[in-house]
Amino acid sequence: MNILSTLPALPQQSVDERLESTFGPLVDTLESIVFFAVPVAGAELPILVVWLLLGGIFLTILVAFKPFRDLPHSLKVVRGHYNRHDDPGQVTSFQALATELSGTVGLGNIAGVAVAISMGGPGASFWIILAGLLGMSIKMAEATLGQKYRRVHADGTVSGGPMYYLRDGLAERGLPRLGKVLAFAFALFMMIGALGAGNVFQSNQLTAQIVLATGGEDSFFANSGWLIGLLVAAIAGAVILGGITSIARWTSKLTPLMAIIYIVSVLIIIGANITHLPQAVSLIFTSAFTGEGVTGGIIGVAIIGIQRALFSNAAGVGSAGLAHSVTKNRRPAQEGFVAAWEPFIDSVVICTMTALAVIITGQYQNSSADGVALTSAAFESVHSFFSHVLTLCVVLFAFSTILSYSYYGKKATGYLFGDNKIAERVYDILWLVMIVVGAAVSLNTVVRFSDAMFFLLTFPNLLGIYLLSGVLRREIFGHREDLRTGEVNVVPPAQRSTIMGGRTASFKATQQPEGDDL
């Protein structure tokens, strides 16, 4: 007899449990540093939130509230009125806008807002709106600098984003060493952070929602989540391997579609409860300044709302600098005016729609549900069919985030390896594999680690933007002055970049050599 057969069987650990036991203490330490909080009036105030909030206030004043004052100009840029088809770049301003929104408009808008309201009451949504408005100037800064310091290669492809404005912009200011350190840190954090927060978590939640919608524990997919992951990876692979132009074509279609489905659904919910709308709006404003039942009162509810908005719209993370660096454009500030409206759409429009649905149906008082379950209960209050509509929204939101963040992580990887295309392709393959892994297991430790790395991005990024604030202000005000004097004019329709059919005209490499500031 084999003596081993007489020994008691060792308990089997899941992959997640093994990771937790091995790396859990390290992740706990990292989280305690990144999300370090100080007590304020009985509430816990994360230093990260203060850092982002001060950045939003500083930049809003620096650019003289131009994101709010120049909406007509922003709309013209989005529609391509100033961009020629032979401008250097790979996508249109609208496609860049859609790509960035596809990454930020996601589960945070559905589940995160519901959690904020369940913790802070209806007043949390007021602070979400306020923080969204402050985030507009941060995105303006990221996109403007990302466009200014991008690198256009001989084949017409573009490399850009915070890595380049941190390295090259700070070198111009006589701080080359600091610039290289900040750029390296940003690229490393983005490469890892995107893989977890933008992939594993999204794949896992997408799969969980499909399982729930198809019968829960009795669903065919309950123990076969990898099948969903395999299908998602196959579809995503067909898009991701085509590069940013392919991703932009898909997101420019998916983003408007998912926004329309979600907004129309909420409008139907509001219409069914229209008599409660005045009370719901009143609750948002009154409880924002009372914080009844919330630890820390008004300070507590403000922290909850501001934190949710900043984490939802990703202002300060630097993703807008990556998305808008590849647009067909010669005027960096134009992309800033476009990107400024991303937090508005994300936090002011979409998050407010979720808040109204939860509040107007009375579900914010439901203590037995939270997150997606709370929003789902609000949808089902109109008709049981609406839970399937919400499932569709979750799937679309998660899938679009997987697409956009694959590009962000890939470009960060390419930068770390000297703009190496092979390294980028390897990252693409790893990305697709992790979609399947994320659908099969939760990998909670991986998500926690990458989430902390993701928000570490805000430190090198915002520090660089502070140091480049003079460059930013000159670009924004210089562009507005050129518009006033007529130096910048609307391009005739026949010469404009077009998004018809989701494609843009090809770039002629001889028109813009690599390395020029555009």
C-alpha positions in Angstrom: 0.0 0.0 0.0 1.2 3.5 -0.9 1.6 5.3 2.5 0.5 8.5 0.8 -2.9 7.0 0.2 -3.4 6.9 4.0 -2.8 10.6 4.5 -5.8 13.0 4.7 -6.4 14.9 1.5 -5.2 18.4 1.5 -7.8 21.1 0.9 -7.8 22.3 -2.7 -7.2 26.0 -3.1 -8.6 28.0 -6.0 -6.3 30.1 -8.1 -7.6 33.2 -6.4 -7.0 31.7 -3.0 -3.5 30.8 -3.9 -2.8 34.3 -5.1 -4.4 35.8 -2.0 -2.3 33.7 0.3 0.9 34.5 -1.6 0.5 38.1 -2.6 -2.3 39.3 -0.4 -0.1 41.0 2.2 1.9 42.8 -0.5 -1.4 44.0 -2.1 -2.7 45.1 1.3 0.4 47.3 1.8 0.1 48.8 -1.7 -3.5 49.6 -1.2 -2.9 51.2 2.2 -0.4 53.5 0.5 -2.3 54.4 -2.7 -5.7 54.9 -0.9 -4.2 56.3 2.3 -6.9 58.3 4.1 -7.0 60.8 6.9 -9.9 61.4 9.3 -11.9 64.6 8.5 -15.0 65.5 10.6 -15.7 61.9 11.3 -15.1 60.7 7.7 -12.1 59.1 6.0 -10.7 61.4 3.2 -8.4 59.6 0.8 -5.3 61.7 -0.1 -5.8 60.5 -3.7 -9.2 62.3 -3.9 -7.6 65.5 -2.6 -4.8 65.3 -5.2 -7.3 64.9 -8.0 -9.7 67.5 -6.7 -7.0 70.1 -6.3 -5.8 69.3 -9.8 -9.3 69.9 -11.2 -9.7 73.2 -9.4 -6.2 74.4 -10.4 -6.6 73.5 -14.0 -10.1 74.9 -14.3 -8.8 78.3 -13.1 -5.7 78.0 -15.2 -7.7 77.6 -18.5 -10.3 80.2 -17.3 -13.3 77.8 -17.4 -12.9 77.4 -21.2 -14.4 73.9 -21.2 -17.7 75.5 -20.2 -17.4 78.6 -22.3 -16.5 77.0 -25.6 -19.1 74.3 -26.2 -19.9 75.5 -29.7 -16.3 75.3 -30.7 -16.0 71.8 -29.1 -18.9 70.5 -31.1 -17.4 71.8 -34.4 -14.1 70.1 -33.7 -16.0 66.8 -32.9 -17.8 67.1 -36.2 -14.5 67.5 -38.0 -14.9 71.1 -39.1 -11.3 72.0 -38.6 -9.5 68.8 -39.5 -8.3 68.0 -43.0 -8.1 64.5 -44.4 -4.4 64.8 -45.0 -3.6 65.9 -41.4 -1.2 63.5 -39.6 -2.9 60.9 -37.4 -4.9 57.7 -37.5 -8.5 58.5 -36.2 -10.9 61.4 -36.1 -11.7 63.5 -33.0 -15.1 61.8 -32.8 -13.5 58.4 -32.8 -11.0 59.4 -30.1 -13.9 60.8 -28.0 -15.8 57.5 -28.5 -12.7 55.4 -27.6 -12.1 57.3 -24.4 -15.8 57.2 -23.4 -15.9 53.5 -24.1 -13.3 53.1 -21.5 -14.7 55.4 -18.8 -18.5 54.8 -19.3 -18.8 51.4 -17.8 -19.8 49.4 -14.7 -18.9 52.3 -12.5 -21.8 54.2 -14.0 -24.2 51.4 -13.3 -22.9 49.8 -10.1 -20.6 52.5 -8.7 -23.2 55.2 -8.6 -25.7 52.9 -6.9 -23.1 52.0 -4.3 -22.4 55.7 -3.7 -26.1 56.5 -3.2 -26.7 53.5 -0.9 -23.7 54.7 1.2 -24.2 58.5 1.0 -27.8 58.9 0.1 -29.3 60.8 -2.9 -27.0 63.8 -2.1 -24.0 61.8 -3.3 -25.1 62.3 -6.9 -24.8 66.1 -6.5 -21.1 65.8 -5.6 -20.6 63.3 -8.5 -21.9 66.1 -10.9 -19.6 68.7 -9.3 -16.5 66.5 -9.5 -17.4 65.6 -13.1 -17.4 69.3 -14.0 -14.0 69.8 -12.4 -12.6 66.8 -14.2 -13.3 68.5 -17.6 -10.2 70.7 -17.3 -8.0 67.7 -16.3 -9.0 65.9 -19.5 -8.5 69.0 -21.5 -4.9 69.2 -20.2 -4.2 65.5 -20.9 -5.5 65.6 -24.5 -3.8 68.8 -25.4 -0.4 67.8 -24.1 -0.8 64.2 -25.5 -1.4 65.7 -28.9 1.5 68.3 -28.7 4.2 65.8 -27.7 3.1 62.8 -29.8 5.5 61.0 -32.1 4.4 60.4 -35.7 6.3 57.5 -37.3 7.3 57.1 -41.0 4.5 54.7 -41.7 1.9 57.2 -40.4 1.3 55.4 -37.0 1.4 57.5 -33.9 2.8 57.0 -30.4 1.6 59.4 -27.8 0.2 59.9 -24.3 1.5 61.0 -20.9 4.7 59.0 -21.3 5.8 61.4 -24.1 4.7 64.7 -22.6 6.3 63.7 -19.3 9.6 62.8 -21.0 9.8 65.3 -23.8 7.8 68.1 -22.2 9.8 68.1 -19.0 13.1 67.8 -20.9 12.1 71.1 -22.6 11.8 72.6 -19.2 15.3 71.5 -18.2 14.1 68.5 -16.2 15.0 65.5 -18.4 15.8 63.1 -15.5 12.6 63.7 -13.7 10.7 63.5 -17.0 12.2 60.1 -17.8 11.4 58.7 -14.3 7.8 59.9 -14.3 7.3 58.6 -17.9 8.7 55.2 -17.0 6.6 55.1 -13.8 3.5 56.0 -15.8 4.0 53.4 -18.5 4.7 50.7 -16.0 1.6 51.5 -13.9 -0.6 51.7 -17.0 0.7 48.4 -18.5 -0.2 46.6 -15.3 -3.2 48.6 -14.2 -5.0 48.3 -17.6 -4.6 44.5 -17.6 -6.5 44.1 -14.3 -9.0 47.0 -14.1 -9.6 47.2 -17.8 -9.6 43.5 -18.6 -9.8 40.9 -15.9 -12.4 42.8 -13.8 -14.5 43.7 -16.9 -14.4 40.1 -18.2 -15.3 38.7 -14.8 -18.2 41.1 -14.3 -19.5 40.6 -17.9 -19.5 36.9 -17.3 -21.2 37.2 -13.9 -24.0 39.3 -15.4 -24.6 36.8 -18.3 -24.7 33.9 -15.8 -27.2 35.8 -13.6 -29.4 36.6 -16.6 -29.4 33.0 -17.9 -30.4 31.3 -14.7 -27.8 32.0 -12.0 -26.5 28.8 -10.4 -28.7 26.8 -12.8 -27.2 28.5 -15.9 -25.3 26.4 -18.4 -22.5 29.0 -18.0 -22.4 28.8 -14.2 -19.4 26.4 -14.2 -18.2 27.2 -17.8 -17.5 30.9 -17.6 -14.4 30.3 -19.8 -16.7 29.7 -22.8 -18.0 33.2 -22.4 -14.5 34.4 -22.1 -13.4 32.5 -25.2 -16.2 34.1 -27.2 -15.5 37.6 -25.9 -11.7 37.1 -26.6 -12.4 35.9 -30.2 -14.6 39.0 -30.9 -12.2 41.3 -29.1 -9.2 39.8 -30.9 -10.7 40.6 -34.3 -10.9 44.2 -33.2 -7.8 44.6 -31.0 -5.3 43.0 -33.4 -6.3 45.6 -36.0 -4.8 48.4 -34.0 -6.2 51.8 -32.9 -8.0 52.4 -36.2 -10.0 49.1 -35.8 -10.7 49.9 -32.1 -11.8 53.4 -33.0 -14.2 52.1 -35.7 -15.9 49.8 -33.2 -16.0 52.2 -30.3 -17.4 55.0 -32.5 -20.4 52.6 -33.2 -20.6 50.9 -29.8 -20.4 54.0 -27.6 -23.4 55.9 -29.1 -25.4 52.7 -29.2 -24.9 51.7 -25.6 -25.4 55.3 -24.4 -28.7 55.6 -26.3 -30.0 52.2 -25.0 -29.1 53.2 -21.4 -30.5 56.7 -21.5 -33.7 55.8 -23.3 -34.3 53.0 -20.7 -33.8 55.4 -17.8 -36.1 58.0 -19.5 -38.8 55.3 -19.6 -38.2 54.6 -15.9 -38.5 58.4 -15.2 -41.6 58.6 -17.3 -43.2 55.8 -15.4 -42.5 57.6 -12.2 -42.8 61.2 -13.4 -44.8 62.3 -10.4 -41.9 61.5 -8.1 -39.3 63.4 -10.2 -39.6 66.8 -8.4 -39.1 65.0 -5.0 -36.1 63.1 -6.4 -34.4 66.2 -7.7 -35.1 68.0 -4.4 -33.6 65.1 -2.5 -30.4 65.3 -4.5 -29.8 68.9 -3.6 -31.1 69.0 0.0 -29.3 65.8 1.1 -26.1 66.9 -0.5 -25.7 69.6 2.2 -27.1 67.6 5.1 -25.5 64.2 4.8 -28.1 62.7 7.2 -27.3 59.2 8.3 -23.8 59.4 6.7 -20.7 59.2 8.8 -19.2 62.7 8.7 -22.4 64.4 7.6 -21.9 66.7 4.6 -18.2 66.0 4.5 -18.9 62.3 4.3 -21.4 62.4 1.5 -19.2 64.8 -0.4 -16.2 62.4 -0.2 -18.4 59.5 -1.3 -19.7 61.4 -4.4 -16.5 63.0 -5.4 -14.5 59.8 -5.1 -17.1 57.9 -7.2 -17.0 60.6 -9.9 -13.2 60.8 -10.1 -12.9 57.0 -10.2 -15.6 56.7 -12.8 -14.5 59.3 -15.4 -10.7 58.6 -14.9 -9.8 62.3 -15.0 -6.1 62.4 -14.0 -5.3 58.9 -15.0 -4.0 60.0 -18.4 -6.0 57.8 -20.7 -7.4 60.9 -22.5 -3.8 61.8 -23.5 -3.4 58.3 -25.1 -6.8 58.3 -26.9 -6.5 61.8 -28.3 -2.8 61.7 -29.3 -3.6 59.7 -32.4 -6.2 62.0 -33.9 -5.8 63.6 -37.3 -5.0 67.1 -36.2 -2.3 69.9 -36.3 -3.7 72.0 -33.4 -3.2 70.3 -30.0 -5.6 72.5 -28.2 -8.5 71.3 -30.4 -8.3 67.9 -28.9 -8.4 69.4 -25.4 -11.7 71.0 -26.2 -13.1 67.7 -27.3 -11.7 65.6 -24.4 -13.1 68.1 -21.9 -16.6 66.9 -22.5 -15.8 63.3 -21.6 -16.3 63.7 -17.8 -19.4 65.7 -18.5 -20.9 62.9 -20.5 -19.7 60.2 -18.0 -20.3 61.8 -14.6 -22.9 64.5 -15.3 -25.1 62.7 -17.9 -24.7 58.9 -17.5 -24.2 58.9 -13.7 -27.1 61.3 -13.1 -29.3 59.0 -15.2 -28.4 56.1 -13.0 -28.9 58.2 -9.8 -32.4 59.3 -11.0 -33.4 55.7 -11.8 -32.4 54.5 -8.3 -33.8 57.5 -6.4 -37.1 58.0 -8.3 -38.0 54.3 -7.9 -37.2 54.5 -4.2 -34.6 51.8 -4.5 -32.0 53.9 -2.7 -33.8 52.9 0.5 -33.4 49.2 -0.3 -30.8 47.9 2.1 -30.9 44.3 0.8 -29.2 45.1 -2.5 -26.2 47.1 -3.7 -24.3 47.7 -6.9 -25.7 46.3 -10.0 -28.5 44.5 -8.0 -29.7 47.9 -6.8 -29.8 49.4 -10.3 -31.4 46.2 -11.6 -34.1 46.5 -9.0 -34.8 50.0 -10.3 -35.0 48.8 -13.9 -37.3 45.8 -12.9 -39.7 48.2 -11.1 -41.0 49.2 -14.5 -41.0 45.8 -16.2 -39.1 42.5 -15.6 -37.9 42.7 -19.2 -35.8 45.7 -18.3 -33.4 43.5 -16.3 -32.4 42.1 -19.7 -31.9 45.5 -21.1 -29.6 46.3 -18.1 -27.7 43.0 -18.8 -27.2 44.2 -22.4 -25.9 47.5 -21.2 -23.4 45.8 -18.7 -22.1 43.6 -21.5 -21.7 46.5 -23.9 -20.1 48.7 -21.3 -17.6 46.0 -20.2 -16.8 44.9 -23.8 -16.1 48.5 -24.9 -13.8 49.0 -21.9 -11.9 45.9 -22.8 -11.3 47.3 -26.3 -10.2 50.8 -25.3 -7.9 49.8 -22.4 -6.2 47.2 -24.5 -4.8 50.1 -26.6 -3.7 52.0 -23.5 -1.9 49.1 -22.0 -0.3 48.2 -25.3 1.1 51.7 -26.0 2.5 51.8 -22.5 4.2 48.4 -23.1 5.5 49.7 -26.4 7.0 52.7 -24.7 8.8 50.6 -22.1 10.5 48.6 -24.8 11.4 51.5 -27.0 8.3 51.8 -29.2 8.8 48.1 -29.9 5.9 46.7 -32.1 6.7 43.1 -31.2 6.3 43.9 -27.5 3.0 45.5 -28.3 1.8 42.4 -30.2 2.9 40.2 -27.3 0.8 42.4 -25.0 -2.2 42.0 -27.3 -2.0 38.2 -27.1 -1.6 38.3 -23.3 -4.6 40.6 -23.1 -6.8 38.1 -25.0 -5.6 35.3 -22.8 -6.5 37.2 -19.7 -10.0 37.8 -21.0 -10.6 34.1 -20.8 -8.9 33.8 -17.4 -10.9 36.7 -16.0 -14.1 35.0 -17.1 -13.2 31.7 -15.5 -11.9 32.9 -12.1 -12.3 36.1 -10.1 -8.6 36.8 -9.6 -9.5 39.2 -6.8 -5.9 39.8 -5.8 -4.9 40.6 -9.4 -7.7 43.1 -9.7 -6.9 44.7 -6.3 -3.2 45.0 -7.3 -3.9 46.4 -10.7 -6.5 48.8 -9.3 -3.9 50.3 -7.0 -1.4 50.5 -9.8 -4.1 52.2 -12.0 -4.7 55.0 -9.6 -0.9 55.4 -9.0 -1.0 56.8 -12.5 -2.5 60.0 -11.2 0.7 61.0 -9.3 3.2 61.1 -12.1 0.6 62.3 -14.6 -0.8 65.3 -12.6 2.7 66.2 -11.3 3.8 66.5 -14.9 0.8 68.5 -15.9 1.5 71.0 -13.0 5.0 71.4 -14.3 3.8 71.9 -17.9 0.9 74.2 -17.0 2.6 77.1 -18.7 2.8 75.1 -22.0 -0.8 74.1 -21.6 -2.1 77.6 -21.0 -0.2 79.0 -24.1 -1.7 76.2 -26.3 -5.2 76.8 -25.1 -5.2 80.6 -25.2 -3.1 80.7 -28.3 -5.6 78.6 -30.1 -8.5 80.7 -29.0 -6.6 83.8 -30.2 -6.0 82.2 -33.6 -9.7 81.5 -33.9 -10.5 85.1 -33.0 -8.1 86.6 -35.6 -9.2 84.1 -38.3 -5.8 82.3 -38.5 -7.7 79.1 -37.9 -10.8 78.6 -40.2 -13.4 76.0 -40.9 -12.2 73.5 -43.5 -14.3 73.0 -46.6 -16.4 69.8 -46.4 -14.6 68.1 -49.3 -11.2 68.5 -47.5 -12.3 67.3 -44.0 -11.5 64.1 -42.2 -14.5 61.9 -42.3 -16.0 59.2 -40.1 -18.4 58.0 -42.8 -18.2 54.2 -42.7 -16.0 54.4 -39.7 -12.8 55.1 -41.8 -10.5 58.0 -42.3 -8.3 58.9 -45.2 -4.8 57.5 -45.1 -1.8 59.6 -43.9 1.0 60.6 -46.2 4.2 60.1 -44.2 6.1 62.9 -46.0 3.9 65.6 -44.6 5.0 65.3 -40.9 8.4 63.8 -40.0 8.7 61.7 -36.8 9.3 63.7 -33.7 7.8 67.1 -34.7 5.6 68.7 -32.2 2.2 69.0 -33.9 
